[in-house]
Amino acid sequence: MALKIDVITLFPEFFAPFDHSIVKRAREKGLVEINVVNLRDFTTDKHRTVDDRPYGGGPGMVMRPEPLFKAIESLRTPESKVLLMAPQGEVLKQETACELKDESHLIFICGHYEGIDDRVRQALVDREISIGDYVLSNGNLAAMIVADSVIRLIPGALGHEMSTETESFSDGLLEYPQYTRPEVFRGMEVPEVLLSGNHEKIEKWRKEKSLSLTRKKRPDLLEGD
């Protein structure tokens, strides 16, 4: 059964990249169904208002609860997981994507302005996810990144089923260096072991390189070892 993804946003046109590359192929294969929902369709006034000033004062505007409740409740089923893209959420990791790919229905909430009325989070959100310790203009980019990280893990989404098993973070390490033709380019040679045809030696070299790169560039990934 295809993974169903609903994205609630103020900017549906932002999600044109879903019509390209791996995500497009996954949709064409029937592996994922993506529905982009315009939050303004769930407003009741002629101006299609989705925000208001924050109680207690302060800068900016806050997304109102009424349209969000209506939108989410129109989409949600007992199997749904509602995901809020938020700076205070858990930081996205590969294991997060692995967990989400096994769900049957994901509903993404893309915040904007100063965020959403917290009653939405309290009543309807199952999981809050951040893509890093920085602030974006809205949650659209974050939703696309999370969705892409999930979709590419669905069996059949990539051209080679082993691709996701050898990528960075799949085993807690960074991926080993990759090379292709020509063997020599501007005086730089492909490591001899990769040309040897000895799969045991190649596998050992790759593991050693993954470990050394991780120690050098992301030692935090090894802190639990």
N, C-alpha and C positions, 0 to 999 in steps of 0.2 A: 504494500500500500504506500502511496506517495506521501511524503512529508508535506503537510499543509502549513504555509506561512502567511499570516496576515500582518501587514505593517500599517499602523495608524500614524498618520503624518499630516502636517499642514502643507507639505510640498511634495505631492505625488510625482511631479516631473523629475524630482531629484533621483528617482530610482531607475532611470534609463539604463544604467550599467547592468541591471539584471537581464537585459536583452542581449547580452554579449558573452562570449567566452564560455567558461565551464558552467556557469549558472544557466546560460541559455541552453546548452546541450542537455543539462540535467532536466530542465523543464520540457524540452522536446522529447526526451526519453520517457517522460511521465514519472520521473523520480521525485520531483518536487513541484508543488503548486503554489504560486506566489500571487497574493492579492494585495494591492496597495490601496489603502482606504483613506479618503480625504476626510479629516476630522470635521471640516466645516459643513459637511453634509449632515452632521448630527446637531447643528445649531437650530434655534427656533426664531431668531430675529432676522430682520431684513438685511442687516449688516453682517450676518454670519459671524458673530462675535465669539471668540474662543478664549479670551483673556480678560483680566481685570486687575485693578491695583491690589497689592498685598495688604491684608489686615496688619496693623501695627506699623505701617509706613515702611519706607525704604524705596530704593530705586527699582526701576523695571516693572514688568507685569508678570502675573502668574496665570497659568492655564487653568481655566475654570473646571470644576468637577462634572457639571451636567453633560457636556458633549462627550467627555471621556467615558463616563459611566455608560452612556447610551451606546457608544461605539463598541466598547469592550463587551457589553452584555449582548449586543446583537451578533457577536462573533463567537463568544465563548461557549464551549461544551464541557462536559465533565472531564474530557481528556486533555483539554487545553492547558498550556502553561503560558502565563502572561509575564512578559519580560519588559522591565523598564530600563531604558538606557540612562544611566545616572552616574555622576562622578563618585557618589558615595557607595556604589555597588561593588561587588567582588570583581577583582581584576580578571579579565578574560585570559584564560590559559588553554592549552591544547586539550587538557582533560575536561574543561568546561564544554568545549565543542563536541568532544566525544560523548559526553552525557546528553547533550541536547539533540544529537542526531538520532537518538533512540526514541525521542518523543514523536507523537503523531501529529500534534498541532501546536505551533508556536505563534503567539501574538506579541508583536513588538510595539511598544509605545515610544514614539520619538518626541521627547520633550523639546520645548522652545522657551524663549524669554528667560525668566528667572527659575523656570521649572514648573512642576505641576502641583495642584492643590494636594496636600499630603493625604487627604481622605481617600484619594484614588489608590495611592500606594498601600494604605492600611487595609482597604477592603478588597482590592482586586489583584494586586501584584503578587506573583509567586516568586519572582527572582529579580534582583537588581544587578545589572552588569555594567562595568566600566571598562573602557579599552585603554586606560592609562591615567596617570596623575597629571592631567591637564584638562582645560575646559575648551569645548567646541561651541560654535554658535547654536547648534541644535543637535538632536540625537540621530539625525539621518545617517551621517557617515558611520557612526558607531553601529547602528542597526545593520548597515550593509556589510560592515566588517564581520560582525558576529554571524550574520546569515551566511556569508561566503565561507567562513571557517567551518560552519556546520555542513553546508551543502556538499562541499568537496569531499567530505568523509563518507557520504552515502555510497554504498557499493554500486559501481557502474557509472558514477559521476566523472571519474577520471579515466583517461585512456588506458592506464595500467594499474591493476589492483594493488601492486606492490608500492606504488608511489607514496601513499600516505604512511606506509610502514617504515619508510627510510628517510622521511623528512625531519627537519629540525623539530625538536621537542617531542617527537613520537616516542622516544625512549628516555626523555629527560635531558638529552644532549643536543648540541648544535650539529647540523649536518656536516658531513665531510666535504672537502672540495670536489668539484665536478670539472671534468674536461671533455672536450670533443675535438674533432678534426680542425686544423691539421695537427700533426704530432709536434711540429716545431713552429712557433709563431714569434717573429721578431726576436729570435734567439732564446725564447722561453720554451722549454720542453715539457711534454707530458711526463709525469713520474713513471719511471720504467716499470714499476710493479703493475701498473694498470694495463700495460701492453703485454704482460707475461702470459696471460691466459690461465694463470694459476689462481683459481677462485678462492682457495683457502688463504693464500697470501694477500689477495686483494681485500678480502673481508677483514683480515687482521689489520691491514694498513688503514682501512676506512674507520675501524673502531678506534685505533690509536689517534688518528687525525681528529675524529669527533671529540674525543676526550681532551686532547691538547687544545683544540680551538675553544672548547667550553671553559677550560681552566683559564685561558688567556682573556676571552671576551666576556664570558658570563659566569664567573666563579660562583655567583649566588645560586646557580642551578645545582651546584655540587655541595652546598652547605649541609644538606640533610644526609649526605653519605658518610 
